Amino acid sequence: FSLASDTPSEILIFGDLGLENGQSIPRLRTEVITGKIDAIIHVGDMAYNMDDNNSHVGDAFMRQMEPIAAYLPYQTCVGNHEEA
């Protein structure tokens, strides 16, 4: 990933991705594996709520996101559901 390159970068920006209804997670994995995305910016509201159930919700969400975040730059920002 280089901003100095003449090749355009594909950056995906999204928010509000929950654990229980994360319908886009399989498609995100496919897009990452096939190299269609160069970086992701996740603008908050991850897992709904990561601290619920002694943080088991957050752990489960992160396990789902690991195959995505492990292969490209994945930047997050805090949303209102990360307030705790």
GIKA-V61614 format. One record per residue. N is the residue number from 0. RES is the residue in three letters. NEAR is the number of other ideal C-beta (glycine too) atoms within 8 Angstrom. Layout:
# GIKA-V61614
[[N & RES & NEAR] [N & RES & NEAR]]
This chain:
# GIKA-V61614
[[0 & PHE & 7] [1 & SER & 4] [2 & LEU & 5] [3 & ALA & 3] [4 & SER & 6] [5 & ASP & 2] [6 & THR & 4] [7 & PRO & 3] [8 & SER & 9] [9 & GLU & 8] [10 & ILE & 9] [11 & LEU & 10] [12 & ILE & 6] [13 & PHE & 10] [14 & GLY & 8] [15 & ASP & 7] [16 & LEU & 11] [17 & GLY & 10] [18 & LEU & 10] [19 & GLU & 5] [20 & ASN & 5] [21 & GLY & 10] [22 & GLN & 5] [23 & SER & 8] [24 & ILE & 11] [25 & PRO & 7] [26 & ARG & 7] [27 & LEU & 12] [28 & ARG & 10] [29 & THR & 8] [30 & GLU & 10] [31 & VAL & 13] [32 & ILE & 7] [33 & THR & 6] [34 & GLY & 5] [35 & LYS & 6] [36 & ILE & 12] [37 & ASP & 8] [38 & ALA & 13] [39 & ILE & 15] [40 & ILE & 11] [41 & HIS & 12] [42 & VAL & 10] [43 & GLY & 13] [44 & ASP & 12] [45 & MET & 13] [46 & ALA & 13] [47 & TYR & 10] [48 & ASN & 10] [49 & MET & 12] [50 & ASP & 7] [51 & ASP & 9] [52 & ASN & 5] [53 & ASN & 3] [54 & SER & 9] [55 & HIS & 8] [56 & VAL & 14] [57 & GLY & 13] [58 & ASP & 8] [59 & ALA & 10] [60 & PHE & 14] [61 & MET & 9] [62 & ARG & 7] [63 & GLN & 10] [64 & MET & 10] [65 & GLU & 8] [66 & PRO & 9] [67 & ILE & 13] [68 & ALA & 9] [69 & ALA & 5] [70 & TYR & 7] [71 & LEU & 11] [72 & PRO & 7] [73 & TYR & 10] [74 & GLN & 8] [75 & THR & 9] [76 & CYS & 8] [77 & VAL & 6] [78 & GLY & 11] [79 & ASN & 6] [80 & HIS & 11] [81 & GLU & 11] [82 & GLU & 5] [83 & ALA & 5]]
